[in-house]
Amino acid sequence: MEIKAWNLVLFSCLLLSLLASPSSAQTCVSQTFPDNKQYVNCTDLRALSSYLHWTYHQSNGTVEMAFRHTGTTSSRWSAWGINPSGPSMVGTQALVAFVNSSGVTQAFTTSIDSLFPTLQPTDLSFQVPSLSATFENDEMTIFGVLRIPENMLSTSQVWQEGPVSNDQLQPHTTDGANLQSRGSINFLTGQSAGASSDSRTRRRNVHGVLNTVSWGILMPLGAITARYMKVFKSADPAWFYLHVACQSSAYVVGVAGWATGIKLGSDSPGITHNPHRTIGIILFCFGTLQVFALLLRPNKNHKYRLYWNIYHHSIGYSVIILSIVNIFEGFDILNPEDKWERIYIGILIFLGAVATLLEAFTWYVVIRRKRTNKHPLAMNGANGHGQGV
């Protein structure tokens, strides 16, 4: 079981590398603009179906750019900006566009100075000689010319979208793709990195993979080992050590994932996922209680053993149920490709099928054993001794 546990840890590392690796396909190269406008560089931004095109004119220190947000509607605003202080909302120098109640597309600049900005027109820390926007075919495109100082040519970029109500720009959501819409940009070299290369996103992926493998796979596997192996007398006490090895591995890896989540929360002021956070704290407490329960485990014939069993099984199954619920909460927050959620669902179906088959088989073994114990001499004749024919 220890080998299986380490195999699952290695699987988590592979899964993480796949989650973190950006796609090499570039959709932006096939996009076109009015009047056959061309840009030297472009990049597919990882989140919110967005793309950035730009040309840096070194002669006059300007960046000519176009930010395109696809799959949106006229009732939503779109924004893109740069932030020299890091890939976060506060400090972003943003370009914003929306369609007003008259059907006219408006574009303006705004400096984000708080976690709850009003998104009103303000000047930026650099000049914007030209700014416009178009909305057609469910695509919002912001065109701009930015006069950026040299110390901001390599900087962080942030992009967002949110609802519009009565010409008022409303706050965007704080989960899923809206949390992944950040990265870096180098206007001079043409290098760009979306949220997939952001260190915070990598930590989110680490958090998700560690918790999925530990709480969501190793914990149920350890429970299956204990429930069905101990039925067989020949497996005693091997089943116990396998159970402890599996659950201990799950707890160690799970605590690492839990600690990563706590760190992510402390690094994200103003962003809360209360159900996911609360369940995670409960899981950590329950898991720790199970570790202490192992140290306080009474002997089989002890008068308190029955109560210990009830406590141990209740907490254990609660951990498994809450773990699965919280993992799906995490999928909704992290918003990875659909295939990763389908893979986990497939693993759960496999574990459930194995548990169902073992449940039926162990009941068969137990019933047969009871019948054998009830009539131990039935095959030896009426007087309990073998009869010759």
Solvent accessible surface area in square Angstrom, and as a share of the most:
residue,aa,sasa,rsa
1,M,40,0.18
2,E,106,0.48
3,I,135,0.68
4,K,112,0.48
5,A,2,0.02
6,W,168,0.59
7,N,83,0.42
8,L,34,0.17
9,V,31,0.18
10,L,118,0.59
11,F,69,0.29
12,S,3,0.02
13,C,76,0.45
14,L,107,0.53
15,L,16,0.08
16,L,43,0.21
17,S,59,0.38
18,L,95,0.47
19,L,22,0.11
20,A,21,0.16
21,S,65,0.42
22,P,94,0.59
23,S,87,0.56
24,S,111,0.72
25,A,74,0.57
26,Q,75,0.33
27,T,70,0.41
28,C,1,0.01
29,V,111,0.64
30,S,85,0.55
31,Q,36,0.16
32,T,108,0.63
33,F,16,0.07
34,P,76,0.48
35,D,146,0.76
36,N,127,0.65
37,K,70,0.30
38,Q,144,0.64
39,Y,35,0.13
40,V,116,0.67
41,N,37,0.19
42,C,36,0.22
43,T,15,0.09
44,D,35,0.18
45,L,9,0.04
46,R,91,0.33
47,A,4,0.03
48,L,28,0.14
49,S,61,0.39
50,S,1,0.01
51,Y,31,0.12
52,L,0,0.00
53,H,8,0.04
54,W,0,0.00
55,T,18,0.10
56,Y,40,0.15
57,H,69,0.31
58,Q,138,0.61
59,S,115,0.74
60,N,84,0.43
61,G,20,0.19
62,T,4,0.02
63,V,0,0.00
64,E,42,0.19
65,M,1,0.00
66,A,0,0.00
67,F,2,0.01
68,R,25,0.09
69,H,10,0.05
70,T,25,0.14
71,G,71,0.68
72,T,5,0.03
73,T,64,0.37
74,S,55,0.36
75,S,66,0.42
76,R,69,0.25
77,W,6,0.02
78,S,0,0.00
79,A,8,0.06
80,W,3,0.01
81,G,0,0.00
82,I,1,0.00
83,N,1,0.00
84,P,77,0.48
85,S,92,0.59
86,G,16,0.15
87,P,49,0.31
88,S,48,0.31
89,M,47,0.21
90,V,61,0.35
91,G,25,0.24
92,T,5,0.03
93,Q,17,0.08
94,A,5,0.04
95,L,2,0.01
96,V,0,0.00
97,A,0,0.00
98,F,13,0.05
99,V,19,0.11
100,N,26,0.13
101,S,97,0.63
102,S,95,0.62
103,G,55,0.53
104,V,85,0.49
105,T,37,0.21
106,Q,74,0.33
107,A,32,0.25
108,F,25,0.10
109,T,25,0.14
110,T,5,0.03
111,S,39,0.25
112,I,10,0.05
113,D,117,0.61
114,S,44,0.29
115,L,68,0.34
116,F,166,0.69
117,P,38,0.24
118,T,102,0.59
119,L,18,0.09
120,Q,93,0.41
121,P,88,0.56
122,T,66,0.38
123,D,129,0.67
124,L,23,0.11
125,S,84,0.55
126,F,18,0.07
127,Q,116,0.52
128,V,37,0.21
129,P,75,0.47
130,S,57,0.37
131,L,51,0.25
132,S,58,0.37
133,A,15,0.12
134,T,55,0.32
135,F,51,0.21
136,E,107,0.48
137,N,134,0.69
138,D,80,0.42
139,E,51,0.23
140,M,1,0.00
141,T,4,0.02
142,I,0,0.00
143,F,37,0.16
144,G,3,0.03
145,V,38,0.22
146,L,1,0.01
147,R,98,0.36
148,I,8,0.04
149,P,59,0.37
150,E,148,0.67
151,N,130,0.67
152,M,16,0.07
153,L,15,0.07
154,S,74,0.48
155,T,15,0.09
156,S,16,0.10
157,Q,0,0.00
158,V,14,0.08
159,W,2,0.01
160,Q,23,0.10
161,E,20,0.09
162,G,0,0.00
163,P,45,0.29
164,V,23,0.13
165,S,53,0.34
166,N,138,0.71
167,D,55,0.29
168,Q,101,0.45
169,L,28,0.14
170,Q,61,0.27
171,P,108,0.68
172,H,32,0.14
173,T,77,0.45
174,T,58,0.34
175,D,66,0.34
176,G,8,0.08
177,A,23,0.18
178,N,13,0.07
179,L,5,0.02
180,Q,6,0.03
181,S,2,0.01
182,R,36,0.13
183,G,5,0.05
184,S,50,0.33
185,I,3,0.01
186,N,31,0.16
187,F,1,0.00
188,L,95,0.47
189,T,85,0.49
190,G,22,0.21
191,Q,129,0.58
192,S,35,0.23
193,A,27,0.21
194,G,13,0.12
195,A,0,0.00
196,S,7,0.05
197,S,46,0.30
198,D,16,0.08
199,S,61,0.40
200,R,28,0.10
201,T,3,0.02
202,R,109,0.40
203,R,75,0.27
204,R,16,0.06
205,N,3,0.01
206,V,44,0.25
207,H,33,0.15
208,G,22,0.21
209,V,4,0.03
210,L,38,0.19
211,N,23,0.12
212,T,18,0.11
213,V,1,0.00
214,S,0,0.00
215,W,10,0.04
216,G,0,0.00
217,I,8,0.04
218,L,0,0.00
219,M,15,0.07
220,P,13,0.08
221,L,37,0.18
222,G,0,0.00
223,A,19,0.15
224,I,24,0.12
225,T,9,0.05
226,A,15,0.12
227,R,107,0.39
228,Y,17,0.07
229,M,61,0.27
230,K,91,0.39
231,V,26,0.15
232,F,67,0.28
233,K,152,0.64
234,S,112,0.72
235,A,16,0.12
236,D,67,0.35
237,P,76,0.48
238,A,50,0.39
239,W,32,0.11
240,F,38,0.16
241,Y,139,0.53
242,L,51,0.25
243,H,25,0.11
244,V,37,0.21
245,A,18,0.14
246,C,0,0.00
247,Q,38,0.17
248,S,50,0.32
249,S,31,0.20
250,A,0,0.00
251,Y,41,0.16
252,V,103,0.59
253,V,22,0.13
254,G,0,0.00
255,V,43,0.25
256,A,47,0.37
257,G,0,0.00
258,W,62,0.22
259,A,50,0.39
260,T,26,0.15
261,G,20,0.20
262,I,75,0.38
263,K,109,0.46
264,L,15,0.07
265,G,44,0.43
266,S,79,0.51
267,D,58,0.30
268,S,9,0.06
269,P,92,0.58
270,G,49,0.47
271,I,37,0.19
272,T,90,0.52
273,H,44,0.19
274,N,94,0.48
275,P,80,0.50
276,H,36,0.16
277,R,144,0.52
278,T,70,0.41
279,I,28,0.14
280,G,14,0.13
281,I,58,0.29
282,I,62,0.32
283,L,7,0.03
284,F,50,0.21
285,C,61,0.36
286,F,52,0.22
287,G,1,0.01
288,T,33,0.19
289,L,78,0.39
290,Q,33,0.14
291,V,58,0.33
292,F,112,0.47
293,A,3,0.03
294,L,68,0.34
295,L,132,0.66
296,L,137,0.68
297,R,78,0.28
298,P,25,0.16
299,N,117,0.60
300,K,139,0.59
301,N,152,0.78
302,H,81,0.36
303,K,152,0.65
304,Y,121,0.46
305,R,31,0.11
306,L,114,0.57
307,Y,140,0.53
308,W,31,0.11
309,N,43,0.22
310,I,99,0.50
311,Y,77,0.29
312,H,39,0.17
313,H,82,0.37
314,S,60,0.38
315,I,26,0.13
316,G,18,0.18
317,Y,100,0.38
318,S,39,0.25
319,V,3,0.02
320,I,25,0.12
321,I,110,0.56
322,L,44,0.22
323,S,0,0.00
324,I,48,0.24
325,V,70,0.40
326,N,12,0.06
327,I,15,0.07
328,F,56,0.23
329,E,57,0.25
330,G,17,0.16
331,F,26,0.11
332,D,101,0.53
333,I,23,0.12
334,L,23,0.11
335,N,74,0.38
336,P,18,0.12
337,E,111,0.50
338,D,98,0.51
339,K,88,0.37
340,W,22,0.08
341,E,54,0.24
342,R,150,0.55
343,I,73,0.37
344,Y,4,0.01
345,I,69,0.35
346,G,37,0.36
347,I,43,0.22
348,L,37,0.18
349,I,118,0.60
350,F,130,0.54
351,L,18,0.09
352,G,36,0.35
353,A,50,0.39
354,V,44,0.25
355,A,24,0.19
356,T,92,0.53
357,L,130,0.64
358,L,59,0.29
359,E,44,0.20
360,A,66,0.51
361,F,100,0.42
362,T,9,0.05
363,W,142,0.50
364,Y,120,0.46
365,V,24,0.14
366,V,42,0.24
367,I,78,0.40
368,R,150,0.55
369,R,76,0.28
370,K,134,0.57
371,R,169,0.62
372,T,83,0.48
373,N,102,0.52
374,K,152,0.65
375,H,111,0.49
376,P,87,0.54
377,L,104,0.52
378,A,78,0.61
379,M,179,0.80
380,N,56,0.29
381,G,31,0.30
382,A,118,0.92
383,N,94,0.48
384,G,26,0.25
385,H,130,0.58
386,G,71,0.68
387,Q,115,0.51
388,G,78,0.75
389,V,203,1.17
